[in-house]
Amino acid sequence: MISLKTKNWQIDDIKTVLLDKDGTFIDLHYFWGKMTELRVKEIIKRFNLEAGNFRKLCLHLGYDINTGKMLSNGITALYSRSKIIEIFRGNLEEFDVFTTDEELAEIFDYVSEIFYQDMVKYTKPIESAVEFIKVLSQKGVKLGVVTSDSVVSTELTLKNFGWEDLFEVVVGRETSNETKESGALTKIALEKLGANPQATIMIGDAPMDYISAKNAGIENTILVATGQIRAEELQQTSSFVVGSLSEIEIV
């Protein structure tokens, strides 16, 4: 067992750590910014929209092309894929586009296939997080990834950076029909690892990660402000918040 501590708090008796991917150990602004741009370009093409609508459509998906940042209150930060599609479908009515969740899901899937072919170009690690994960692995901690992204995308990312051996389990959106918030994905990860929720922590960058862990019986979630949400806001959700995973001492 290990303990994780900062100058403000300490969590003891940890055997298993589950981590979110984007914003936790992958730079989500670059990754999801590029994905959003591709999605919007395809939407404009499919529905014959004016190119001048590009920025506004990106904003509806939670990305500001002027700053190159995902919005902390944008739908990509707050919701799982199915809810994002549902909300965005309503946004499109503003542009006289009346479609279905199924058609939008097909467009998103099509864009993902293209994106994954060049994903290496759009993926940047959060170096301090990777070093933290490597130390956990060296200490014999069981590690798993629980993400709203696909297993395929996540495994490609891990392979690209040579991190396959760091994680025993990868659980993503296609692993269950339920959302990440429901706790279903986290429960699956726990089961695959044979892990006790009481000896497990979740590490993520958004309230969604906290909710997912709580619904799976995990009491402690560390939220890190390397994603879209500031530490001050994250502290409203969890008692365990850091600006970077480099702030945590592993003992």
ABEGO torsion letter per residue (X at the ends): XBBBBBAABBBBGBABBBBBABGAABBAAAAAAAAAAAAAAAAAAAAGBBAAAAAAAAAAAGBBAAAGBBBAABAAAABBAAAAAAAAAAAAAAAGBBBBAAAAAAAAAAAAAAAAAAAAAABBBBAAAAAAAAAAAAAGBBBBBBBABBAAAAAAAAAAAGAAAABABBBBAAABABBAAAGAAAAAAAAAAGBBAAABBBBBABAAAAAAAAAAGBABBBBBAABABBAAAAAAABABBBABAAABBBX
